[in-house]
Amino acid sequence: MGRNARHSRPARQERQSRAPQSLLAQGGAAMSAHQGASHTDLALRDWHPHGGSADADLLPELSTLTHRARDLARNDGLMAGGIQTHRDNVVGAVLRLSAVPDYRLLGWSPEKAREWGNHVEAHFRSWADTTDCDAARTLDLLGLTVLALGGEMVNGDAVAIPHWLPRPDSPWATRLSVIEADRLETPPHLEGMARIRRGVELDRHGAPVAYHFRAAHPGDALYLRGDEALDLNRWERVPAFTPWGRRRVIHLHAKERTGQTRGKPIVSAVMREFHMAGKYAQNELQASLANSLVAAFLESDLDQESASALFGEQPRDAWAASVRQAQSIGKLQGAAVIPLPAGAKMSSFTPGRPNVAFEAFMLAVERRIAAGMNLPYELFAKDFSRVNYSSARAALLEAWRYFHGRRRWLTSTWLRPIYELWLEEAVNADVIDAPGFYANRYAYTRCRFVFGGKGWVDPVKEITAAKLRLEIGVSTLEQECAEQGLDWEEVLHQQRIEALRRAELGLQAPAQATWVAGADTADKADPDDSQPPATPQRNRGAEQQAQQGGTA
């Protein structure tokens, strides 16, 4: 039995190897179970992409992608606007820490956790809201985060190196130095090592253990002299972590495939369309400008003998004198009689620019580019002229799903590691009380960050919706305030201050109205209707409490 199986196996493999050849001989697209895998379809037979690993597909071409993305960001208005839209909506103008330690793991009560978090937030602001966090002393943490996000989108990577730099004018020593991703590069003498990928040294599990940086940016060769020029060929190996687990490098990049070591520009998939659309728009503009400079043509239908008889022995001088007599053709006025040069007639010029199909064509291209940048067209082009409220809100909701994901990614890969670095210093300096910090690092460093608010398309409708969400219990004041870039506790404290001040001045509190069903239709009722129009009901108890100094 086993002998028969051994003899039959080669025969079966031979029959299987001949099967694709017989199908190929038959021809036609039916040879493939998946049409997308067909090698005979005319649309697909020349499509043979290379199947490499994540790094093999990206790293050899990363420099070209990066340089072209930077050129687009410098010279293409749509690209610059798209990058700024990402900055404004992913980060915005607000960056606020919300420390939420895991009180269950720490064995604390919720009240103690909230009190500890408020204490930590106050000290963190003294570092993050000033230039103490920047080794270059030029940006606060918000500015560094916007800078890093922009670098990640254009270069594919953003890198920050934490330094320990005590200064007499600052209570903190942790500083961040954001460097260009171009400096993250493999030293020449280590090229070819399998575990060093474009400057990132990996262990056998794929985890980074060290980073290799040039001492100077390769683009600064024109500005470096003497010993400084030697930095172009000098590398520094920086371990990813200290022996006790403190980060030495923060590497911000988006992974799309397993085993991917470096990131790529956000416009990589639509870079070709971006470049060609920009060139097409420039050519159309140049053609329109050239056509606008031509008003008409002067034509002559005289043959050579007639022209010679008309202008005599000096035709050039005679023609020039005739043209001077017709100079008024350039200053057209009402009811003007235009003298033309002898033997000439004026032919009107009908330009073919601007192209009537230009707008429709560019609209289709820009929609494709917007999709490649994960943005609705309306937000990408800042063009809401073709949508109504419902369409605009649907587009913005789709965009905010993407922005919320980017915020979550930015928090976990950039902001939380930075918070952990600062908190470690604060704990070791006895500014923050955190017993067993290293054994409970996650519980102490658990946090959220509040970013810039998303604003409102229709404030009345959206505030009413927020009010209903709070009333039925599907949302909290913390969530509603966070969507607008506010801290809910600061809002409550400010309301209390304002209520006390109103009471001191003898002013009434703002009306807290409860909306009555049918109030909208009551405004449209017939004036002769015997029923009075519905009016908002005031919360008298809340007003009295505010006047007595209570919270609003």
VOMI-834871 format. One record per residue (C-alpha): x, y, z; residue in three letters. Coordinates in Angstrom, 3 decimals, decimal comma. Each point is the difference from the previous one (the first is absolute). Example, Ala and Ser with C-alpha at 12.3 -4.5 7.8 and 13.67 -1.06 7.14 Angstrom:
<<12,300 -4,500 7,800> ALA>
<<1,370 3,440 -0,660> SER>
***
This chain:
<<0,000 0,000 0,000> MET>
<<2,737 2,431 1,005> GLY>
<<2,064 -1,080 -3,016> ARG>
<<-2,904 0,762 -2,358> ASN>
<<-0,463 3,412 1,621> ALA>
<<3,671 0,834 -0,472> ARG>
<<-0,129 -0,991 -3,656> HIS>
<<-3,240 1,875 -0,640> SER>
<<1,104 3,296 1,607> ARG>
<<2,476 1,060 -2,757> PRO>
<<-2,542 -0,864 -2,655> ALA>
<<-2,630 2,117 1,720> ARG>
<<2,394 2,942 0,358> GLN>
<<0,874 -0,280 -3,701> GLU>
<<-3,670 0,074 -0,976> ARG>
<<-0,526 3,068 2,246> GLN>
<<2,962 1,804 -1,552> SER>
<<-1,359 -0,667 -3,493> ARG>
<<-3,477 1,278 0,867> ALA>
<<0,821 3,767 -0,112> PRO>
<<1,815 -0,485 -3,317> GLN>
<<-3,037 -1,706 -1,522> SER>
<<-2,234 2,821 1,230> LEU>
<<2,424 2,552 -1,410> LEU>
<<-0,113 -1,790 -3,346> ALA>
<<-3,775 0,350 -0,051> GLN>
<<0,341 3,791 0,415> GLY>
<<-2,590 2,434 1,292> GLY>
<<-0,577 1,670 3,339> ALA>
<<-1,730 -3,091 1,381> ALA>
<<3,380 -1,504 0,955> MET>
<<0,073 2,100 3,228> SER>
<<-2,319 -0,592 2,907> ALA>
<<0,375 3,735 0,748> HIS>
<<-0,229 2,361 -2,932> GLN>
<<2,395 2,345 1,764> GLY>
<<2,683 -2,704 -0,236> ALA>
<<-0,404 -0,551 -3,731> SER>
<<3,149 0,113 -2,163> HIS>
<<-1,902 -0,043 -3,295> THR>
<<-2,406 2,891 0,512> ASP>
<<1,161 2,902 -2,171> LEU>
<<-0,472 2,452 2,864> ALA>
<<2,055 -2,060 2,442> LEU>
<<2,576 -2,031 -1,899> ARG>
<<2,696 2,709 0,272> ASP>
<<-0,656 0,561 3,710> TRP>
<<2,620 -1,900 1,996> HIS>
<<0,766 1,879 3,252> PRO>
<<2,894 -1,169 2,113> HIS>
<<-0,889 -1,897 3,165> GLY>
<<2,462 1,126 2,670> GLY>
<<-0,051 0,480 3,734> SER>
<<-1,135 3,260 1,552> ALA>
<<3,546 1,336 0,258> ASP>
<<1,083 -1,390 -3,382> ALA>
<<-2,867 1,835 -1,714> ASP>
<<0,468 3,296 1,865> LEU>
<<3,542 0,682 1,202> LEU>
<<1,823 0,132 -3,385> PRO>
<<-2,485 2,630 -1,241> GLU>
<<-0,637 1,874 3,249> LEU>
<<2,426 2,846 -0,761> SER>
<<-1,599 0,678 -3,386> THR>
<<-3,496 -0,026 1,485> LEU>
<<1,080 2,348 2,790> THR>
<<1,696 2,521 -2,271> HIS>
<<-2,960 0,123 -2,378> ARG>
<<-2,473 0,363 2,860> ALA>
<<1,987 2,956 1,343> ARG>
<<0,025 1,628 -3,426> ASP>
<<-3,782 -0,348 -0,188> LEU>
<<-0,387 1,460 3,501> ALA>
<<2,121 2,998 -1,007> ARG>
<<-1,443 0,722 -3,436> ASN>
<<-3,482 -1,491 -0,253> ASP>
<<-2,793 1,915 1,691> GLY>
<<-2,299 -3,004 0,262> LEU>
<<2,690 -2,072 1,682> MET>
<<0,867 2,775 2,440> ALA>
<<-3,684 0,497 0,785> GLY>
<<-0,577 -3,719 0,497> GLY>
<<2,895 -0,275 2,460> ILE>
<<-1,263 3,038 1,915> GLN>
<<-3,500 -1,502 0,124> THR>
<<1,432 -3,093 1,656> HIS>
<<1,890 2,139 2,524> ARG>
<<-3,051 2,096 0,821> ASP>
<<-2,333 -2,952 0,486> ASN>
<<2,257 -2,637 1,522> VAL>
<<1,649 2,342 2,528> VAL>
<<-1,483 3,466 -0,337> GLY>
<<0,739 2,916 2,291> ALA>
<<-0,463 -1,881 3,293> VAL>
<<2,042 -2,754 1,616> LEU>
<<-0,949 -0,813 3,568> ARG>
<<0,899 -2,961 2,205> LEU>
<<-2,765 -1,911 1,765> SER>
<<1,713 -2,300 2,504> ALA>
<<-2,223 -2,997 0,788> VAL>
<<1,999 -2,485 2,108> PRO>
<<-1,447 -3,486 0,213> ASP>
<<-1,277 0,229 3,567> TYR>
<<-1,101 -3,622 0,000> ARG>
<<3,521 -1,246 -0,629> LEU>
<<1,378 2,442 2,551> LEU>
<<-2,635 -0,823 2,607> GLY>
<<-1,173 3,612 0,176> TRP>
<<-3,427 1,528 0,204> SER>
<<-1,291 1,978 -3,006> PRO>
<<0,180 3,200 2,067> GLU>
<<3,673 -0,545 0,822> LYS>
<<0,776 -0,748 -3,646> ALA>
<<-1,727 3,203 -1,121> ARG>
<<1,846 2,063 2,592> GLU>
<<3,337 -1,582 -0,964> TRP>
<<-0,720 0,609 -3,682> GLY>
<<-0,817 3,675 0,548> ASN>
<<3,258 0,420 1,925> HIS>
<<1,989 -1,653 -2,798> VAL>
<<-1,694 2,057 -2,715> GLU>
<<0,895 3,269 1,708> ALA>
<<3,699 -0,903 0,185> HIS>
<<0,015 -1,412 -3,531> PHE>
<<-1,323 3,304 -1,359> ARG>
<<2,963 1,800 1,558> SER>
<<2,213 -2,106 -2,281> TRP>
<<-2,118 -0,604 -3,116> ALA>
<<-1,447 3,500 -0,397> ASP>
<<3,436 1,619 0,040> THR>
<<3,165 -0,374 -2,028> THR>
<<1,556 -1,999 2,873> ASP>
<<-1,005 -3,149 -1,879> CYS>
<<2,009 0,958 -3,113> ASP>
<<3,757 -0,460 -0,054> ALA>
<<0,166 2,845 -2,519> ALA>
<<-2,154 2,213 2,312> ARG>
<<-2,246 1,163 -2,855> THR>
<<-3,211 -2,092 0,149> LEU>
<<-2,373 -1,334 2,620> ASP>
<<-1,364 -3,543 -0,109> LEU>
<<-2,846 1,050 -2,299> LEU>
<<2,471 1,471 -2,464> GLY>
<<2,244 -3,061 0,186> LEU>
<<-2,981 -2,282 -0,610> THR>
<<-1,176 1,985 -3,034> VAL>
<<3,563 -0,002 -1,320> LEU>
<<0,341 -3,760 0,486> ALA>
<<-3,364 -0,726 -1,631> LEU>
<<0,910 2,105 -3,036> GLY>
<<3,364 -1,728 -0,283> GLY>
<<-1,624 -3,427 0,181> GLU>
<<-2,450 0,877 -2,773> MET>
<<2,644 1,420 -2,365> VAL>
<<3,093 -2,049 0,896> ASN>
<<-1,672 -3,163 1,202> GLY>
<<1,709 0,202 3,407> ASP>
<<0,470 2,406 2,882> ALA>
<<2,662 -0,588 2,629> VAL>
<<0,510 1,566 3,404> ALA>
<<2,938 -0,662 2,323> ILE>
<<-0,577 0,727 3,701> PRO>
<<2,928 1,765 1,681> HIS>
<<0,802 0,594 3,653> TRP>
<<0,921 3,697 0,040> LEU>
<<-0,263 1,689 3,427> PRO>
<<-0,262 3,783 -0,145> ARG>
<<0,092 2,482 2,859> PRO>
<<-3,127 1,793 -1,197> ASP>
<<-2,142 -3,133 -0,308> SER>
<<-1,212 -2,580 2,551> PRO>
<<0,073 -2,733 -2,659> TRP>
<<2,874 -1,706 -1,787> ALA>
<<-1,821 -2,129 -2,600> THR>
<<0,234 1,625 -3,446> ARG>
<<-1,044 -1,239 -3,409> LEU>
<<2,076 0,464 -3,132> SER>
<<-1,969 -0,573 -3,222> VAL>
<<2,323 -0,926 -2,864> ILE>
<<-0,542 -0,505 -3,709> GLU>
<<-0,591 -3,596 -1,057> ALA>
<<2,789 0,366 -2,605> ASP>
<<2,527 -0,366 2,804> ARG>
<<-1,345 -3,450 0,864> LEU>
<<2,260 -2,021 -2,308> GLU>
<<2,139 -3,125 0,045> THR>
<<3,759 0,688 0,285> PRO>
<<1,911 -1,043 -3,137> PRO>
<<2,076 -2,611 1,828> HIS>
<<-3,200 -1,699 1,215> LEU>
<<-1,765 -0,098 -3,360> GLU>
<<-1,213 -3,424 -0,922> GLY>
<<-0,738 -1,156 3,542> MET>
<<-3,419 -1,634 0,006> ALA>
<<-1,022 1,385 3,383> ARG>
<<0,778 3,646 -0,753> ILE>
<<-2,661 1,558 -2,214> ARG>
<<0,564 3,647 -1,000> ARG>
<<1,536 0,824 3,353> GLY>
<<-2,287 -2,114 2,193> VAL>
<<1,730 -2,908 1,720> GLU>
<<-2,341 -2,893 0,807> LEU>
<<0,164 -3,092 2,144> ASP>
<<-1,058 -3,442 -1,208> ARG>
<<-3,628 0,769 0,892> HIS>
<<-0,053 3,201 -2,055> GLY>
<<0,070 2,351 2,995> ALA>
<<2,282 3,064 -0,311> PRO>
<<3,010 -0,167 2,290> VAL>
<<1,934 3,010 -1,309> ALA>
<<-0,105 2,830 -2,537> TYR>
<<2,891 1,319 -2,101> HIS>
<<0,071 3,755 -0,655> PHE>
<<2,268 2,203 -2,050> ARG>
<<1,612 2,700 2,089> ALA>
<<-1,107 2,594 -2,590> ALA>
<<-2,686 0,223 -2,643> HIS>
<<1,328 -1,112 -3,416> PRO>
<<-1,541 3,092 -1,575> GLY>
<<2,167 2,345 2,108> ASP>
<<3,187 -0,763 -1,917> ALA>
<<0,083 3,544 -1,429> LEU>
<<-0,107 1,612 3,440> TYR>
<<2,436 -2,119 2,005> LEU>
<<3,669 0,884 0,155> ARG>
<<3,020 -1,438 1,766> GLY>
<<-0,657 -2,554 2,706> ASP>
<<-3,751 0,454 -0,402> GLU>
<<0,218 -1,398 -3,524> ALA>
<<1,274 -3,268 1,469> LEU>
<<-3,418 -0,491 1,610> ASP>
<<-1,376 -0,895 -3,429> LEU>
<<1,912 -3,276 0,188> ASN>
<<-0,406 -0,601 3,715> ARG>
<<-2,760 -2,202 1,436> TRP>
<<-1,291 -0,513 3,512> GLU>
<<-1,664 -3,164 1,243> ARG>
<<-2,797 0,792 2,467> VAL>
<<-1,571 -2,901 1,947> PRO>
<<-3,779 -0,156 -0,170> ALA>
<<-0,297 -0,287 3,810> PHE>
<<2,149 0,408 3,070> THR>
<<0,684 -3,084 2,153> PRO>
<<-2,902 0,958 2,294> TRP>
<<-2,455 0,567 -2,868> GLY>
<<0,097 3,749 -0,676> ARG>
<<-0,423 0,866 -3,674> ARG>
<<2,958 1,460 -1,815> ARG>
<<-1,720 0,433 -3,378> VAL>
<<-3,629 0,727 -0,981> ILE>
<<-0,610 -1,133 -3,574> HIS>
<<-3,318 1,183 -1,458> LEU>
<<-1,053 -1,873 -3,137> HIS>
<<-3,075 -1,809 -1,294> ALA>
<<0,331 -3,718 -0,639> LYS>
<<-2,011 -1,421 -2,883> GLU>
<<1,594 -3,464 -0,221> ARG>
<<1,574 -2,350 2,473> THR>
<<3,768 0,317 0,041> GLY>
<<-0,089 3,618 -1,203> GLN>
<<2,865 1,923 1,605> THR>
<<-0,508 3,504 -1,400> ARG>
<<-3,030 2,038 -1,042> GLY>
<<-0,797 1,560 -3,359> LYS>
<<-1,511 3,366 -1,065> PRO>
<<-3,760 0,213 0,219> ILE>
<<-0,259 0,920 -3,696> VAL>
<<1,962 -2,977 -1,297> SER>
<<-3,054 -1,637 -1,591> ALA>
<<-1,089 3,171 -1,851> VAL>
<<3,335 1,716 -0,571> MET>
<<-0,174 -0,536 -3,767> ARG>
<<-3,479 1,525 -0,211> GLU>
<<1,099 2,930 2,173> PHE>
<<2,978 0,792 -2,227> HIS>
<<-1,877 -0,330 -3,294> MET>
<<-3,005 2,000 1,212> ALA>
<<2,294 2,805 1,115> GLY>
<<1,768 0,088 -3,360> LYS>
<<-3,304 -0,064 -1,874> TYR>
<<-1,397 2,887 2,045> ALA>
<<3,168 2,035 -0,575> GLN>
<<-0,082 -0,638 -3,748> ASN>
<<-3,659 1,014 -0,213> GLU>
<<0,748 3,196 1,901> LEU>
<<2,949 0,843 -2,235> GLN>
<<-2,041 -0,669 -3,140> ALA>
<<-2,854 2,182 1,266> SER>
<<2,426 2,806 0,834> LEU>
<<1,624 -0,179 -3,433> ALA>
<<-3,368 0,055 -1,756> ASN>
<<-1,175 2,971 2,056> SER>
<<2,861 2,111 -1,392> LEU>
<<-1,212 -0,327 -3,616> VAL>
<<-2,969 2,113 -1,080> ALA>
<<0,021 -0,350 -3,811> ALA>
<<2,204 -0,602 -3,035> PHE>
<<0,765 2,310 -2,923> LEU>
<<-0,013 -1,904 -3,281> GLU>
<<0,946 1,056 -3,507> SER>
<<-1,502 -1,607 -3,118> ASP>
<<2,256 1,881 -2,477> LEU>
<<2,214 -1,987 -2,308> ASP>
<<3,651 0,946 -0,457> GLN>
<<-0,525 2,178 -3,090> GLU>
<<-2,905 1,914 1,548> SER>
<<1,960 0,615 3,183> ALA>
<<2,972 1,265 -2,017> SER>
<<-2,224 2,376 -1,969> ALA>
<<-1,699 1,223 3,163> LEU>
<<3,073 0,704 2,101> PHE>
<<2,503 0,935 -2,676> GLY>
<<3,726 -0,582 0,199> GLU>
<<0,168 0,090 3,831> GLN>
<<-2,812 -2,317 1,127> PRO>
<<1,258 -0,340 3,586> ARG>
<<0,048 3,745 0,643> ASP>
<<-3,389 0,458 -1,623> ALA>
<<-1,531 -2,797 2,064> TRP>
<<1,452 1,431 3,226> ALA>
<<-1,481 3,414 -0,789> ALA>
<<-3,357 -1,607 -0,708> SER>
<<0,053 -1,830 3,315> VAL>
<<0,822 3,210 1,890> ARG>
<<-3,065 1,601 -1,502> GLN>
<<-2,116 -2,864 1,358> ALA>
<<1,245 0,169 3,595> GLN>
<<-3,520 0,824 1,219> SER>
<<-0,936 -3,614 -0,532> ILE>
<<1,466 -0,706 3,463> GLY>
<<-2,291 2,578 1,678> LYS>
<<-3,513 -0,969 -0,937> LEU>
<<-2,762 2,445 0,936> GLN>
<<-3,701 0,236 -0,684> GLY>
<<-0,961 0,749 -3,594> ALA>
<<3,674 0,062 -0,977> ALA>
<<1,112 -0,227 -3,659> VAL>
<<3,087 -2,205 -0,130> ILE>
<<2,471 0,653 -2,822> PRO>
<<1,866 -3,120 -1,092> LEU>
<<3,362 -0,210 -1,739> PRO>
<<-0,219 0,016 -3,747> ALA>
<<-0,866 -3,366 -1,460> GLY>
<<-0,833 -1,555 3,403> ALA>
<<-3,097 -1,345 1,661> LYS>
<<-0,630 -0,844 3,664> MET>
<<-0,951 -3,572 0,941> SER>
<<-1,435 -0,729 3,426> SER>
<<1,728 -2,504 2,275> PHE>
<<-2,098 -2,653 1,704> THR>
<<2,112 -1,688 2,682> PRO>
<<-0,559 -3,618 1,059> GLY>
<<0,914 0,773 3,593> ARG>
<<-1,082 -0,333 2,677> PRO>
<<-1,020 -3,557 -0,788> ASN>
<<-3,707 -0,485 0,694> VAL>
<<0,662 -3,552 1,256> ALA>
<<2,802 1,068 2,329> PHE>
<<-2,093 0,327 3,160> GLU>
<<-1,823 -3,327 -0,424> ALA>
<<3,236 -1,837 -0,749> PHE>
<<1,882 1,514 2,941> MET>
<<-2,951 -0,751 2,273> LEU>
<<0,220 -3,693 -0,879> ALA>
<<3,761 -0,030 0,537> VAL>
<<-0,228 1,840 3,322> GLU>
<<-2,619 -2,430 1,259> ARG>
<<2,389 -2,847 -0,743> ARG>
<<2,859 1,783 1,776> ILE>
<<-2,201 0,807 3,000> ALA>
<<-0,927 -3,667 0,355> ALA>
<<3,695 -0,901 -0,063> GLY>
<<0,619 2,439 2,868> MET>
<<-2,942 -1,413 2,008> ASN>
<<-1,929 3,264 -0,205> LEU>
<<-3,431 0,859 -1,409> PRO>
<<0,319 2,161 -3,088> TYR>
<<-1,879 2,856 1,679> GLU>
<<2,504 0,134 2,857> LEU>
<<3,016 -0,570 -2,238> PHE>
<<-0,861 2,798 -2,440> ALA>
<<-1,788 2,189 2,601> LYS>
<<-2,935 0,000 -2,412> ASP>
<<-3,478 -0,412 1,503> PHE>
<<-1,813 1,778 -2,827> SER>
<<-1,436 -3,223 -1,446> ARG>
<<-1,415 -1,543 3,177> VAL>
<<-2,871 0,621 2,368> ASN>
<<0,001 -0,349 3,767> TYR>
<<-0,669 -3,741 0,017> SER>
<<2,698 -0,750 -2,560> SER>
<<2,526 2,235 1,738> ALA>
<<-0,693 -1,608 3,358> ARG>
<<0,284 -3,506 -1,484> ALA>
<<3,361 0,917 -1,549> ALA>
<<1,268 1,503 3,251> LEU>
<<-1,151 -3,013 2,023> LEU>
<<1,926 -2,282 -2,331> GLU>
<<3,036 2,243 0,361> ALA>
<<-0,273 0,019 3,775> TRP>
<<0,078 -3,787 0,127> ARG>
<<3,364 0,218 -1,679> TYR>
<<1,187 2,904 2,175> PHE>
<<-0,984 -1,816 3,194> HIS>
<<2,046 -2,997 -1,133> GLY>
<<2,980 2,232 -0,706> ARG>
<<-0,366 1,615 3,407> ARG>
<<-0,024 -3,396 1,664> ARG>
<<3,126 -0,987 -1,950> TRP>
<<1,736 3,301 0,819> LEU>
<<-0,809 -0,393 3,691> THR>
<<1,311 -3,557 0,276> SER>
<<3,172 0,422 -2,076> THR>
<<1,009 3,597 0,779> TRP>
<<-1,781 1,754 2,856> LEU>
<<-0,244 -2,827 2,552> ARG>
<<3,728 -0,870 -0,270> PRO>
<<0,777 3,700 0,515> ILE>
<<-2,316 0,157 3,025> TYR>
<<1,688 -3,102 1,409> GLU>
<<3,431 1,644 -0,328> LEU>
<<-1,132 3,099 1,846> TRP>
<<-1,890 -1,917 2,681> LEU>
<<3,063 -2,129 0,760> GLU>
<<2,000 3,157 0,669> GLU>
<<-2,787 1,495 2,118> ALA>
<<-0,251 -3,184 2,096> VAL>
<<3,766 -0,234 0,532> ASN>
<<0,077 3,684 0,951> ALA>
<<-2,734 -0,648 2,642> ASP>
<<-2,286 2,496 -1,718> VAL>
<<-2,560 -2,748 -0,650> ILE>
<<-0,736 -2,736 2,517> ASP>
<<-0,153 -3,358 -1,828> ALA>
<<1,018 -2,960 2,213> PRO>
<<1,219 -2,954 -2,025> GLY>
<<0,147 2,027 -3,208> PHE>
<<2,185 -2,388 -1,991> TYR>
<<-2,031 -3,048 1,039> ALA>
<<-3,288 1,781 -0,888> ASN>
<<1,174 2,115 -2,925> ARG>
<<-3,117 -0,614 -2,099> TYR>
<<-2,425 0,819 2,815> ALA>
<<1,715 3,325 0,733> TYR>
<<0,559 1,075 -3,618> THR>
<<-3,522 -0,796 -1,223> ARG>
<<-1,274 3,206 -1,549> CYS>
<<-1,945 1,720 -2,732> ARG>
<<0,725 3,184 -1,892> PHE>
<<-2,510 2,672 -0,920> VAL>
<<0,570 1,463 -3,465> PHE>
<<-1,523 2,911 -1,873> GLY>
<<-3,792 0,043 -0,241> GLY>
<<-1,771 -1,031 -3,166> LYS>
<<-2,388 2,969 -0,008> GLY>
<<-3,567 0,023 -1,257> TRP>
<<-1,612 0,018 -3,401> VAL>
<<-3,380 1,081 1,421> ASP>
<<0,481 1,073 3,651> PRO>
<<-3,689 -0,074 0,946> VAL>
<<-0,579 -3,527 -1,276> LYS>
<<3,205 -1,397 1,415> GLU>
<<-0,352 1,638 3,420> ILE>
<<-3,531 -1,362 0,198> THR>
<<1,331 -3,457 -0,885> ALA>
<<2,680 0,274 2,694> ALA>
<<-2,660 0,999 2,539> LYS>
<<-2,082 -3,042 -0,906> LEU>
<<3,010 -2,323 0,239> ARG>
<<0,679 1,264 3,516> LEU>
<<-3,634 -0,321 1,042> GLU>
<<-0,389 -3,618 -1,105> ILE>
<<3,397 -0,986 1,387> GLY>
<<1,879 -1,050 -3,158> VAL>
<<2,641 2,690 0,475> SER>
<<1,731 1,890 2,790> THR>
<<1,011 3,589 0,535> LEU>
<<3,633 -1,106 -0,280> GLU>
<<-0,586 -1,447 -3,470> GLN>
<<-2,006 2,975 -1,240> GLU>
<<2,610 2,468 1,242> CYS>
<<2,862 -2,048 -1,439> ALA>
<<-1,592 0,152 -3,472> GLU>
<<0,310 3,777 0,213> GLN>
<<3,517 -0,027 1,434> GLY>
<<-1,133 0,895 3,537> LEU>
<<0,682 -1,458 3,437> ASP>
<<-3,303 -0,848 1,696> TRP>
<<1,230 0,758 3,536> GLU>
<<1,315 3,401 -1,060> GLU>
<<-3,385 0,700 -1,617> VAL>
<<-1,818 -0,828 3,238> LEU>
<<2,397 2,066 2,106> HIS>
<<-0,416 2,953 -2,360> GLN>
<<-3,773 -0,318 0,161> GLN>
<<0,154 0,120 3,789> ARG>
<<2,200 3,105 -0,074> ILE>
<<-2,390 1,730 -2,374> GLU>
<<-3,030 -0,992 2,091> ALA>
<<1,592 1,431 3,147> LEU>
<<0,931 3,200 -1,784> ARG>
<<-3,535 0,419 -1,359> ARG>
<<-1,389 -0,456 3,487> ALA>
<<2,380 2,659 1,345> GLU>
<<-1,145 2,449 -2,655> LEU>
<<-3,667 -0,861 0,384> GLY>
<<-0,280 -1,394 -3,524> LEU>
<<-2,273 -2,812 -1,024> GLN>
<<1,469 -3,263 -1,224> ALA>
<<-0,398 -0,906 -3,693> PRO>
<<-3,357 -1,635 -0,672> ALA>
<<0,144 -3,782 0,054> GLN>
<<-2,906 -0,791 -2,293> ALA>
<<-1,608 -3,395 -0,499> THR>
<<-1,117 -0,372 -3,606> TRP>
<<-3,700 -0,747 -0,406> VAL>
<<-1,173 -2,251 -2,813> ALA>
<<-1,827 1,994 -2,657> GLY>
<<1,748 3,285 0,755> ALA>
<<1,204 0,249 -3,616> ASP>
<<-3,524 -0,407 -1,356> THR>
<<-1,438 2,418 2,547> ALA>
<<2,002 2,833 -1,494> ASP>
<<-1,721 -0,668 -3,327> LYS>
<<-3,522 -0,162 1,476> ALA>
<<-2,785 2,245 -1,190> ASP>
<<-0,022 3,329 1,927> PRO>
<<-3,714 -0,432 0,639> ASP>
<<0,531 -3,434 1,587> ASP>
<<-1,448 -0,070 3,502> SER>
<<2,948 -2,060 1,337> GLN>
<<2,979 2,121 1,109> PRO>
<<3,401 -0,865 -1,505> PRO>
<<2,157 -2,447 1,942> ALA>
<<2,810 1,625 1,988> THR>
<<3,097 -1,497 1,587> PRO>
<<-0,458 -0,998 3,639> GLN>
<<2,616 1,433 2,315> ARG>
<<1,719 -2,063 2,637> ASN>
<<-0,758 2,264 2,957> ARG>
<<1,865 -2,197 2,458> GLY>
<<3,230 0,270 -1,988> ALA>
<<-0,343 3,802 -0,208> GLU>
<<-0,520 0,335 3,728> GLN>
<<2,966 -2,268 0,672> GLN>
<<2,226 2,083 -2,285> ALA>
<<-1,101 3,229 1,660> GLN>
<<0,848 -1,491 3,383> GLN>
<<3,502 -0,893 -1,130> GLY>
<<-0,500 -3,632 -1,044> GLY>
<<1,401 -1,692 -3,087> THR>
<<-1,749 0,617 -3,283> ALA>
***
